[in-house]
Amino acid sequence: MPKKIRELKKMLRKAGFQEIPGKGSHTNWIHPLYLGKVTISGKDSGDAKVYQERETKQAIEEVNRKK
């Protein structure tokens, strides 16, 4: 069962990412130890796409490795 968008945002916040508003329902997430940004789109109550979950997990793992 896919995670909700709000769960991905919660995971990113917990890992130390900062939210930057984007256009429409898009939010960009940055971290000093992560090159680039993670873009999440959709309403908080919506189901996350597989690629969104994958990108979020990879970004968090990369930050944790660099700590």
N, CA, C, O and CB atoms as a CASP TS submission, in Angstrom:
PFRMAT TS
TARGET T0000
AUTHOR 0000-0000-0000
METHOD Language model
MODEL 1
PARENT N/A
ATOM      1  N   MET     1       0.847  -1.176   0.000  1.00  0.00           N
ATOM      2  CA  MET     1       0.000   0.000   0.000  1.00  0.00           C
ATOM      3  C   MET     1       0.895   1.243   0.000  1.00  0.00           C
ATOM      4  O   MET     1       1.811   1.344   0.817  1.00  0.00           O
ATOM      5  CB  MET     1      -0.965  -0.004   1.227  1.00  0.00           C
ATOM      6  N   PRO     2       0.640   2.177  -0.901  1.00  0.00           N
ATOM      7  CA  PRO     2       1.502   3.366  -0.977  1.00  0.00           C
ATOM      8  C   PRO     2       1.345   4.269   0.241  1.00  0.00           C
ATOM      9  O   PRO     2       0.283   4.332   0.862  1.00  0.00           O
ATOM     10  CB  PRO     2       1.193   4.159  -2.240  1.00  0.00           C
ATOM     11  N   LYS     3       2.429   4.963   0.562  1.00  0.00           N
ATOM     12  CA  LYS     3       2.388   5.928   1.659  1.00  0.00           C
ATOM     13  C   LYS     3       1.618   7.161   1.192  1.00  0.00           C
ATOM     14  O   LYS     3       1.444   7.387  -0.006  1.00  0.00           O
ATOM     15  CB  LYS     3       3.831   6.314   2.131  1.00  0.00           C
ATOM     16  N   LYS     4       1.168   7.941   2.147  1.00  0.00           N
ATOM     17  CA  LYS     4       0.520   9.211   1.838  1.00  0.00           C
ATOM     18  C   LYS     4       1.592  10.284   1.679  1.00  0.00           C
ATOM     19  O   LYS     4       2.693  10.156   2.215  1.00  0.00           O
ATOM     20  CB  LYS     4      -0.503   9.606   2.946  1.00  0.00           C
ATOM     21  N   ILE     5       1.268  11.327   0.947  1.00  0.00           N
ATOM     22  CA  ILE     5       2.187  12.438   0.732  1.00  0.00           C
ATOM     23  C   ILE     5       2.620  13.015   2.078  1.00  0.00           C
ATOM     24  O   ILE     5       3.792  13.346   2.260  1.00  0.00           O
ATOM     25  CB  ILE     5       1.530  13.532  -0.146  1.00  0.00           C
ATOM     26  N   ARG     6       1.688  13.139   3.019  1.00  0.00           N
ATOM     27  CA  ARG     6       2.022  13.708   4.323  1.00  0.00           C
ATOM     28  C   ARG     6       3.067  12.877   5.046  1.00  0.00           C
ATOM     29  O   ARG     6       3.871  13.425   5.801  1.00  0.00           O
ATOM     30  CB  ARG     6       0.775  13.826   5.182  1.00  0.00           C
ATOM     31  N   GLU     7       3.074  11.555   4.830  1.00  0.00           N
ATOM     32  CA  GLU     7       4.067  10.682   5.465  1.00  0.00           C
ATOM     33  C   GLU     7       5.461  10.953   4.898  1.00  0.00           C
ATOM     34  O   GLU     7       6.442  10.966   5.642  1.00  0.00           O
ATOM     35  CB  GLU     7       3.689   9.197   5.266  1.00  0.00           C
ATOM     36  N   LEU     8       5.552  11.169   3.580  1.00  0.00           N
ATOM     37  CA  LEU     8       6.839  11.481   2.967  1.00  0.00           C
ATOM     38  C   LEU     8       7.375  12.802   3.508  1.00  0.00           C
ATOM     39  O   LEU     8       8.563  12.914   3.811  1.00  0.00           O
ATOM     40  CB  LEU     8       6.710  11.540   1.431  1.00  0.00           C
ATOM     41  N   LYS     9       6.504  13.802   3.631  1.00  0.00           N
ATOM     42  CA  LYS     9       6.912  15.098   4.154  1.00  0.00           C
ATOM     43  C   LYS     9       7.385  14.971   5.605  1.00  0.00           C
ATOM     44  O   LYS     9       8.357  15.613   6.003  1.00  0.00           O
ATOM     45  CB  LYS     9       5.754  16.104   4.054  1.00  0.00           C
ATOM     46  N   LYS    10       6.705  14.153   6.380  1.00  0.00           N
ATOM     47  CA  LYS    10       7.087  13.935   7.779  1.00  0.00           C
ATOM     48  C   LYS    10       8.468  13.280   7.858  1.00  0.00           C
ATOM     49  O   LYS    10       9.284  13.653   8.701  1.00  0.00           O
ATOM     50  CB  LYS    10       6.034  13.057   8.500  1.00  0.00           C
ATOM     51  N   MET    11       8.728  12.306   6.983  1.00  0.00           N
ATOM     52  CA  MET    11      10.026  11.635   6.941  1.00  0.00           C
ATOM     53  C   MET    11      11.138  12.627   6.603  1.00  0.00           C
ATOM     54  O   MET    11      12.209  12.601   7.211  1.00  0.00           O
ATOM     55  CB  MET    11      10.006  10.489   5.914  1.00  0.00           C
ATOM     56  N   LEU    12      10.876  13.500   5.630  1.00  0.00           N
ATOM     57  CA  LEU    12      11.874  14.488   5.221  1.00  0.00           C
ATOM     58  C   LEU    12      12.155  15.487   6.342  1.00  0.00           C
ATOM     59  O   LEU    12      13.310  15.831   6.593  1.00  0.00           O
ATOM     60  CB  LEU    12      11.406  15.227   3.964  1.00  0.00           C
ATOM     61  N   ARG    13      11.102  15.954   7.016  1.00  0.00           N
ATOM     62  CA  ARG    13      11.278  16.881   8.137  1.00  0.00           C
ATOM     63  C   ARG    13      12.121  16.247   9.237  1.00  0.00           C
ATOM     64  O   ARG    13      13.027  16.878   9.782  1.00  0.00           O
ATOM     65  CB  ARG    13       9.913  17.314   8.700  1.00  0.00           C
ATOM     66  N   LYS    14      11.815  15.002   9.552  1.00  0.00           N
ATOM     67  CA  LYS    14      12.530  14.285  10.613  1.00  0.00           C
ATOM     68  C   LYS    14      14.009  14.126  10.270  1.00  0.00           C
ATOM     69  O   LYS    14      14.855  14.131  11.164  1.00  0.00           O
ATOM     70  CB  LYS    14      11.895  12.906  10.849  1.00  0.00           C
ATOM     71  N   ALA    15      14.329  13.985   8.978  1.00  0.00           N
ATOM     72  CA  ALA    15      15.711  13.822   8.536  1.00  0.00           C
ATOM     73  C   ALA    15      16.450  15.161   8.440  1.00  0.00           C
ATOM     74  O   ALA    15      17.644  15.187   8.142  1.00  0.00           O
ATOM     75  CB  ALA    15      15.744  13.119   7.189  1.00  0.00           C
ATOM     76  N   GLY    16      15.750  16.268   8.689  1.00  0.00           N
ATOM     77  CA  GLY    16      16.400  17.572   8.693  1.00  0.00           C
ATOM     78  C   GLY    16      16.257  18.369   7.413  1.00  0.00           C
ATOM     79  O   GLY    16      16.926  19.390   7.256  1.00  0.00           O
ATOM     80  N   PHE    17      15.412  17.942   6.497  1.00  0.00           N
ATOM     81  CA  PHE    17      15.189  18.685   5.260  1.00  0.00           C
ATOM     82  C   PHE    17      14.313  19.904   5.547  1.00  0.00           C
ATOM     83  O   PHE    17      13.482  19.882   6.455  1.00  0.00           O
ATOM     84  CB  PHE    17      14.533  17.780   4.182  1.00  0.00           C
ATOM     85  N   GLN    18      14.507  20.962   4.768  1.00  0.00           N
ATOM     86  CA  GLN    18      13.702  22.166   4.885  1.00  0.00           C
ATOM     87  C   GLN    18      12.801  22.281   3.666  1.00  0.00           C
ATOM     88  O   GLN    18      13.206  21.983   2.542  1.00  0.00           O
ATOM     89  CB  GLN    18      14.595  23.422   5.032  1.00  0.00           C
ATOM     90  N   GLU    19      11.581  22.715   3.907  1.00  0.00           N
ATOM     91  CA  GLU    19      10.583  22.835   2.837  1.00  0.00           C
ATOM     92  C   GLU    19      10.648  24.209   2.185  1.00  0.00           C
ATOM     93  O   GLU    19      10.700  25.237   2.861  1.00  0.00           O
ATOM     94  CB  GLU    19       9.169  22.579   3.386  1.00  0.00           C
ATOM     95  N   ILE    20      10.643  24.204   0.859  1.00  0.00           N
ATOM     96  CA  ILE    20      10.574  25.433   0.081  1.00  0.00           C
ATOM     97  C   ILE    20       9.345  25.307  -0.817  1.00  0.00           C
ATOM     98  O   ILE    20       9.240  24.355  -1.591  1.00  0.00           O
ATOM     99  CB  ILE    20      11.900  25.678  -0.761  1.00  0.00           C
ATOM    100  N   PRO    21       8.413  26.259  -0.720  1.00  0.00           N
ATOM    101  CA  PRO    21       7.207  26.168  -1.551  1.00  0.00           C
ATOM    102  C   PRO    21       7.535  26.213  -3.040  1.00  0.00           C
ATOM    103  O   PRO    21       8.474  26.883  -3.468  1.00  0.00           O
ATOM    104  CB  PRO    21       6.244  27.298  -1.203  1.00  0.00           C
ATOM    105  N   GLY    22       6.741  25.488  -3.811  1.00  0.00           N
ATOM    106  CA  GLY    22       6.875  25.495  -5.259  1.00  0.00           C
ATOM    107  C   GLY    22       5.576  25.963  -5.880  1.00  0.00           C
ATOM    108  O   GLY    22       4.737  26.566  -5.211  1.00  0.00           O
ATOM    109  N   LYS    23       5.416  25.686  -7.152  1.00  0.00           N
ATOM    110  CA  LYS    23       4.188  26.068  -7.851  1.00  0.00           C
ATOM    111  C   LYS    23       3.075  25.074  -7.545  1.00  0.00           C
ATOM    112  O   LYS    23       3.290  23.862  -7.557  1.00  0.00           O
ATOM    113  CB  LYS    23       4.429  26.150  -9.373  1.00  0.00           C
ATOM    114  N   GLY    24       1.905  25.590  -7.274  1.00  0.00           N
ATOM    115  CA  GLY    24       0.753  24.722  -7.048  1.00  0.00           C
ATOM    116  C   GLY    24       0.948  23.815  -5.848  1.00  0.00           C
ATOM    117  O   GLY    24       1.242  24.282  -4.748  1.00  0.00           O
ATOM    118  N   SER    25       0.785  22.512  -6.061  1.00  0.00           N
ATOM    119  CA  SER    25       0.884  21.546  -4.968  1.00  0.00           C
ATOM    120  C   SER    25       2.311  21.025  -4.785  1.00  0.00           C
ATOM    121  O   SER    25       2.531  20.104  -3.998  1.00  0.00           O
ATOM    122  CB  SER    25      -0.061  20.380  -5.219  1.00  0.00           C
ATOM    123  N   HIS    26       3.270  21.591  -5.491  1.00  0.00           N
ATOM    124  CA  HIS    26       4.653  21.127  -5.400  1.00  0.00           C
ATOM    125  C   HIS    26       5.383  21.766  -4.226  1.00  0.00           C
ATOM    126  O   HIS    26       5.235  22.957  -3.955  1.00  0.00           O
ATOM    127  CB  HIS    26       5.395  21.426  -6.696  1.00  0.00           C
ATOM    128  N   THR    27       6.174  20.950  -3.537  1.00  0.00           N
ATOM    129  CA  THR    27       7.074  21.460  -2.506  1.00  0.00           C
ATOM    130  C   THR    27       8.457  20.896  -2.794  1.00  0.00           C
ATOM    131  O   THR    27       8.598  19.742  -3.199  1.00  0.00           O
ATOM    132  CB  THR    27       6.583  21.072  -1.058  1.00  0.00           C
ATOM    133  N   ASN    28       9.469  21.717  -2.582  1.00  0.00           N
ATOM    134  CA  ASN    28      10.854  21.303  -2.773  1.00  0.00           C
ATOM    135  C   ASN    28      11.498  21.185  -1.402  1.00  0.00           C
ATOM    136  O   ASN    28      11.229  21.983  -0.504  1.00  0.00           O
ATOM    137  CB  ASN    28      11.636  22.309  -3.684  1.00  0.00           C
ATOM    138  N   TRP    29      12.347  20.187  -1.253  1.00  0.00           N
ATOM    139  CA  TRP    29      12.988  19.918   0.029  1.00  0.00           C
ATOM    140  C   TRP    29      14.490  19.915  -0.171  1.00  0.00           C
ATOM    141  O   TRP    29      15.013  19.226  -1.047  1.00  0.00           O
ATOM    142  CB  TRP    29      12.506  18.570   0.631  1.00  0.00           C
ATOM    143  N   ILE    30      15.188  20.706   0.663  1.00  0.00           N
ATOM    144  CA  ILE    30      16.640  20.796   0.556  1.00  0.00           C
ATOM    145  C   ILE    30      17.282  20.447   1.894  1.00  0.00           C
ATOM    146  O   ILE    30      16.660  20.550   2.951  1.00  0.00           O
ATOM    147  CB  ILE    30      17.068  22.208   0.099  1.00  0.00           C
ATOM    148  N   HIS    31      18.534  20.035   1.819  1.00  0.00           N
ATOM    149  CA  HIS    31      19.317  19.694   3.006  1.00  0.00           C
ATOM    150  C   HIS    31      20.762  20.057   2.704  1.00  0.00           C
ATOM    151  O   HIS    31      21.226  19.848   1.583  1.00  0.00           O
ATOM    152  CB  HIS    31      19.171  18.166   3.390  1.00  0.00           C
ATOM    153  N   PRO    32      21.490  20.602   3.691  1.00  0.00           N
ATOM    154  CA  PRO    32      22.882  20.994   3.441  1.00  0.00           C
ATOM    155  C   PRO    32      23.782  19.835   2.987  1.00  0.00           C
ATOM    156  O   PRO    32      24.758  20.055   2.271  1.00  0.00           O
ATOM    157  CB  PRO    32      23.460  21.607   4.690  1.00  0.00           C
ATOM    158  N   LEU    33      23.459  18.610   3.399  1.00  0.00           N
ATOM    159  CA  LEU    33      24.285  17.460   3.042  1.00  0.00           C
ATOM    160  C   LEU    33      23.808  16.745   1.779  1.00  0.00           C
ATOM    161  O   LEU    33      24.419  15.762   1.360  1.00  0.00           O
ATOM    162  CB  LEU    33      24.315  16.488   4.185  1.00  0.00           C
ATOM    163  N   TYR    34      22.726  17.225   1.172  1.00  0.00           N
ATOM    164  CA  TYR    34      22.177  16.573  -0.019  1.00  0.00           C
ATOM    165  C   TYR    34      22.310  17.516  -1.205  1.00  0.00           C
ATOM    166  O   TYR    34      21.797  18.635  -1.180  1.00  0.00           O
ATOM    167  CB  TYR    34      20.689  16.164   0.196  1.00  0.00           C
ATOM    168  N   LEU    35      22.994  17.063  -2.231  1.00  0.00           N
ATOM    169  CA  LEU    35      23.122  17.863  -3.446  1.00  0.00           C
ATOM    170  C   LEU    35      21.825  17.757  -4.241  1.00  0.00           C
ATOM    171  O   LEU    35      21.346  16.658  -4.520  1.00  0.00           O
ATOM    172  CB  LEU    35      24.343  17.397  -4.304  1.00  0.00           C
ATOM    173  N   GLY    36      21.274  18.880  -4.594  1.00  0.00           N
ATOM    174  CA  GLY    36      20.015  18.881  -5.324  1.00  0.00           C
ATOM    175  C   GLY    36      18.844  19.076  -4.386  1.00  0.00           C
ATOM    176  O   GLY    36      18.993  19.583  -3.274  1.00  0.00           O
ATOM    177  N   LYS    37      17.675  18.663  -4.851  1.00  0.00           N
ATOM    178  CA  LYS    37      16.465  18.817  -4.051  1.00  0.00           C
ATOM    179  C   LYS    37      15.517  17.668  -4.328  1.00  0.00           C
ATOM    180  O   LYS    37      15.618  16.987  -5.348  1.00  0.00           O
ATOM    181  CB  LYS    37      15.780  20.164  -4.341  1.00  0.00           C
ATOM    182  N   VAL    38      14.605  17.469  -3.410  1.00  0.00           N
ATOM    183  CA  VAL    38      13.557  16.458  -3.568  1.00  0.00           C
ATOM    184  C   VAL    38      12.267  17.227  -3.809  1.00  0.00           C
ATOM    185  O   VAL    38      11.917  18.111  -3.027  1.00  0.00           O
ATOM    186  CB  VAL    38      13.447  15.496  -2.298  1.00  0.00           C
ATOM    187  N   THR    39      11.561  16.900  -4.874  1.00  0.00           N
ATOM    188  CA  THR    39      10.296  17.562  -5.190  1.00  0.00           C
ATOM    189  C   THR    39       9.150  16.596  -4.928  1.00  0.00           C
ATOM    190  O   THR    39       9.124  15.479  -5.444  1.00  0.00           O
ATOM    191  CB  THR    39      10.273  18.056  -6.665  1.00  0.00           C
ATOM    192  N   ILE    40       8.207  17.051  -4.118  1.00  0.00           N
ATOM    193  CA  ILE    40       7.020  16.265  -3.803  1.00  0.00           C
ATOM    194  C   ILE    40       5.815  17.038  -4.320  1.00  0.00           C
ATOM    195  O   ILE    40       5.670  18.229  -4.044  1.00  0.00           O
ATOM    196  CB  ILE    40       6.901  15.978  -2.258  1.00  0.00           C
ATOM    197  N   SER    41       4.956  16.362  -5.066  1.00  0.00           N
ATOM    198  CA  SER    41       3.747  17.009  -5.572  1.00  0.00           C
ATOM    199  C   SER    41       2.524  16.226  -5.120  1.00  0.00           C
ATOM    200  O   SER    41       2.581  15.013  -4.920  1.00  0.00           O
ATOM    201  CB  SER    41       3.782  17.121  -7.115  1.00  0.00           C
ATOM    202  N   GLY    42       1.435  16.934  -4.966  1.00  0.00           N
ATOM    203  CA  GLY    42       0.179  16.305  -4.587  1.00  0.00           C
ATOM    204  C   GLY    42      -0.312  16.803  -3.244  1.00  0.00           C
ATOM    205  O   GLY    42       0.427  17.419  -2.477  1.00  0.00           O
ATOM    206  N   LYS    43      -1.576  16.522  -2.979  1.00  0.00           N
ATOM    207  CA  LYS    43      -2.173  16.903  -1.700  1.00  0.00           C
ATOM    208  C   LYS    43      -1.669  15.975  -0.605  1.00  0.00           C
ATOM    209  O   LYS    43      -1.309  14.828  -0.866  1.00  0.00           O
ATOM    210  CB  LYS    43      -3.719  16.866  -1.776  1.00  0.00           C
ATOM    211  N   ASP    44      -1.648  16.481   0.616  1.00  0.00           N
ATOM    212  CA  ASP    44      -1.169  15.686   1.745  1.00  0.00           C
ATOM    213  C   ASP    44      -1.938  14.371   1.910  1.00  0.00           C
ATOM    214  O   ASP    44      -1.365  13.371   2.343  1.00  0.00           O
ATOM    215  CB  ASP    44      -1.269  16.497   3.020  1.00  0.00           C
ATOM    216  N   SER    45      -3.217  14.367   1.572  1.00  0.00           N
ATOM    217  CA  SER    45      -4.031  13.164   1.755  1.00  0.00           C
ATOM    218  C   SER    45      -3.927  12.190   0.583  1.00  0.00           C
ATOM    219  O   SER    45      -4.476  11.090   0.636  1.00  0.00           O
ATOM    220  CB  SER    45      -5.476  13.553   1.957  1.00  0.00           C
ATOM    221  N   GLY    46      -3.217  12.596  -0.482  1.00  0.00           N
ATOM    222  CA  GLY    46      -3.098  11.746  -1.664  1.00  0.00           C
ATOM    223  C   GLY    46      -2.050  10.658  -1.502  1.00  0.00           C
ATOM    224  O   GLY    46      -1.140  10.773  -0.681  1.00  0.00           O
ATOM    225  N   ASP    47      -2.186   9.605  -2.289  1.00  0.00           N
ATOM    226  CA  ASP    47      -1.200   8.529  -2.279  1.00  0.00           C
ATOM    227  C   ASP    47       0.057   8.981  -3.019  1.00  0.00           C
ATOM    228  O   ASP    47      -0.019   9.642  -4.055  1.00  0.00           O
ATOM    229  CB  ASP    47      -1.781   7.239  -2.921  1.00  0.00           C
ATOM    230  N   ALA    48       1.198   8.615  -2.475  1.00  0.00           N
ATOM    231  CA  ALA    48       2.474   8.947  -3.109  1.00  0.00           C
ATOM    232  C   ALA    48       2.732   7.991  -4.266  1.00  0.00           C
ATOM    233  O   ALA    48       2.359   6.820  -4.211  1.00  0.00           O
ATOM    234  CB  ALA    48       3.637   8.888  -2.084  1.00  0.00           C
ATOM    235  N   LYS    49       3.361   8.491  -5.292  1.00  0.00           N
ATOM    236  CA  LYS    49       3.762   7.658  -6.424  1.00  0.00           C
ATOM    237  C   LYS    49       5.007   6.868  -6.030  1.00  0.00           C
ATOM    238  O   LYS    49       5.738   7.260  -5.121  1.00  0.00           O
ATOM    239  CB  LYS    49       4.029   8.527  -7.700  1.00  0.00           C
ATOM    240  N   VAL    50       5.238   5.771  -6.709  1.00  0.00           N
ATOM    241  CA  VAL    50       6.382   4.907  -6.406  1.00  0.00           C
ATOM    242  C   VAL    50       7.691   5.692  -6.519  1.00  0.00           C
ATOM    243  O   VAL    50       8.568   5.557  -5.666  1.00  0.00           O
ATOM    244  CB  VAL    50       6.406   3.684  -7.354  1.00  0.00           C
ATOM    245  N   TYR    51       7.828   6.512  -7.567  1.00  0.00           N
ATOM    246  CA  TYR    51       9.064   7.270  -7.758  1.00  0.00           C
ATOM    247  C   TYR    51       9.272   8.298  -6.644  1.00  0.00           C
ATOM    248  O   TYR    51      10.412   8.598  -6.291  1.00  0.00           O
ATOM    249  CB  TYR    51       9.046   7.970  -9.118  1.00  0.00           C
ATOM    250  N   GLN    52       8.183   8.842  -6.085  1.00  0.00           N
ATOM    251  CA  GLN    52       8.310   9.805  -4.994  1.00  0.00           C
ATOM    252  C   GLN    52       8.832   9.115  -3.730  1.00  0.00           C
ATOM    253  O   GLN    52       9.692   9.650  -3.030  1.00  0.00           O
ATOM    254  CB  GLN    52       6.951  10.486  -4.713  1.00  0.00           C
ATOM    255  N   GLU    53       8.305   7.931  -3.450  1.00  0.00           N
ATOM    256  CA  GLU    53       8.779   7.175  -2.287  1.00  0.00           C
ATOM    257  C   GLU    53      10.251   6.806  -2.462  1.00  0.00           C
ATOM    258  O   GLU    53      11.037   6.930  -1.523  1.00  0.00           O
ATOM    259  CB  GLU    53       7.925   5.899  -2.077  1.00  0.00           C
ATOM    260  N   ARG    54      10.622   6.357  -3.648  1.00  0.00           N
ATOM    261  CA  ARG    54      11.994   5.947  -3.925  1.00  0.00           C
ATOM    262  C   ARG    54      12.949   7.124  -3.769  1.00  0.00           C
ATOM    263  O   ARG    54      13.989   6.997  -3.122  1.00  0.00           O
ATOM    264  CB  ARG    54      12.104   5.356  -5.335  1.00  0.00           C
ATOM    265  N   GLU    55      12.606   8.263  -4.354  1.00  0.00           N
ATOM    266  CA  GLU    55      13.458   9.451  -4.288  1.00  0.00           C
ATOM    267  C   GLU    55      13.616   9.930  -2.843  1.00  0.00           C
ATOM    268  O   GLU    55      14.709  10.321  -2.434  1.00  0.00           O
ATOM    269  CB  GLU    55      12.874  10.579  -5.161  1.00  0.00           C
ATOM    270  N   THR    56      12.545   9.900  -2.086  1.00  0.00           N
ATOM    271  CA  THR    56      12.586  10.325  -0.687  1.00  0.00           C
ATOM    272  C   THR    56      13.505   9.418   0.127  1.00  0.00           C
ATOM    273  O   THR    56      14.353   9.902   0.877  1.00  0.00           O
ATOM    274  CB  THR    56      11.172  10.327  -0.082  1.00  0.00           C
ATOM    275  N   LYS    57      13.338   8.114  -0.020  1.00  0.00           N
ATOM    276  CA  LYS    57      14.171   7.169   0.730  1.00  0.00           C
ATOM    277  C   LYS    57      15.644   7.307   0.358  1.00  0.00           C
ATOM    278  O   LYS    57      16.507   7.272   1.235  1.00  0.00           O
ATOM    279  CB  LYS    57      13.704   5.733   0.477  1.00  0.00           C
ATOM    280  N   GLN    58      15.938   7.463  -0.920  1.00  0.00           N
ATOM    281  CA  GLN    58      17.329   7.611  -1.367  1.00  0.00           C
ATOM    282  C   GLN    58      17.957   8.885  -0.807  1.00  0.00           C
ATOM    283  O   GLN    58      19.116   8.875  -0.394  1.00  0.00           O
ATOM    284  CB  GLN    58      17.401   7.623  -2.902  1.00  0.00           C
ATOM    285  N   ALA    59      17.208   9.969  -0.791  1.00  0.00           N
ATOM    286  CA  ALA    59      17.730  11.234  -0.272  1.00  0.00           C
ATOM    287  C   ALA    59      18.026  11.127   1.218  1.00  0.00           C
ATOM    288  O   ALA    59      19.067  11.597   1.677  1.00  0.00           O
ATOM    289  CB  ALA    59      16.734  12.375  -0.531  1.00  0.00           C
ATOM    290  N   ILE    60      17.128  10.518   1.973  1.00  0.00           N
ATOM    291  CA  ILE    60      17.327  10.364   3.420  1.00  0.00           C
ATOM    292  C   ILE    60      18.517   9.458   3.695  1.00  0.00           C
ATOM    293  O   ILE    60      19.315   9.736   4.590  1.00  0.00           O
ATOM    294  CB  ILE    60      16.056   9.796   4.091  1.00  0.00           C
ATOM    295  N   GLU    61      18.642   8.367   2.929  1.00  0.00           N
ATOM    296  CA  GLU    61      19.785   7.446   3.107  1.00  0.00           C
ATOM    297  C   GLU    61      21.106   8.154   2.810  1.00  0.00           C
ATOM    298  O   GLU    61      22.096   7.949   3.513  1.00  0.00           O
ATOM    299  CB  GLU    61      19.634   6.206   2.187  1.00  0.00           C
ATOM    300  N   GLU    62      21.118   8.988   1.767  1.00  0.00           N
ATOM    301  CA  GLU    62      22.350   9.708   1.424  1.00  0.00           C
ATOM    302  C   GLU    62      22.746  10.685   2.536  1.00  0.00           C
ATOM    303  O   GLU    62      23.926  10.786   2.875  1.00  0.00           O
ATOM    304  CB  GLU    62      22.173  10.466   0.093  1.00  0.00           C
ATOM    305  N   VAL    63      21.787  11.395   3.099  1.00  0.00           N
ATOM    306  CA  VAL    63      22.071  12.318   4.199  1.00  0.00           C
ATOM    307  C   VAL    63      22.576  11.556   5.410  1.00  0.00           C
ATOM    308  O   VAL    63      23.525  11.992   6.061  1.00  0.00           O
ATOM    309  CB  VAL    63      20.819  13.131   4.568  1.00  0.00           C
ATOM    310  N   ASN    64      21.958  10.421   5.723  1.00  0.00           N
ATOM    311  CA  ASN    64      22.389   9.630   6.879  1.00  0.00           C
ATOM    312  C   ASN    64      23.798   9.084   6.711  1.00  0.00           C
ATOM    313  O   ASN    64      24.541   8.985   7.688  1.00  0.00           O
ATOM    314  CB  ASN    64      21.426   8.484   7.114  1.00  0.00           C
ATOM    315  N   ARG    65      24.176   8.729   5.489  1.00  0.00           N
ATOM    316  CA  ARG    65      25.533   8.242   5.229  1.00  0.00           C
ATOM    317  C   ARG    65      26.583   9.329   5.425  1.00  0.00           C
ATOM    318  O   ARG    65      27.705   9.048   5.846  1.00  0.00           O
ATOM    319  CB  ARG    65      25.626   7.694   3.818  1.00  0.00           C
ATOM    320  N   LYS    66      26.213  10.573   5.119  1.00  0.00           N
ATOM    321  CA  LYS    66      27.156  11.687   5.207  1.00  0.00           C
ATOM    322  C   LYS    66      27.291  12.246   6.619  1.00  0.00           C
ATOM    323  O   LYS    66      28.209  13.022   6.887  1.00  0.00           O
ATOM    324  CB  LYS    66      26.731  12.787   4.276  1.00  0.00           C
ATOM    325  N   LYS    67      26.402  11.868   7.516  1.00  0.00           N
ATOM    326  CA  LYS    67      26.455  12.383   8.891  1.00  0.00           C
ATOM    327  C   LYS    67      27.619  11.792   9.640  1.00  0.00           C
ATOM    328  O   LYS    67      27.823  12.108  10.812  1.00  0.00           O
ATOM    329  CB  LYS    67      25.158  12.086   9.634  1.00  0.00           C
TER
END
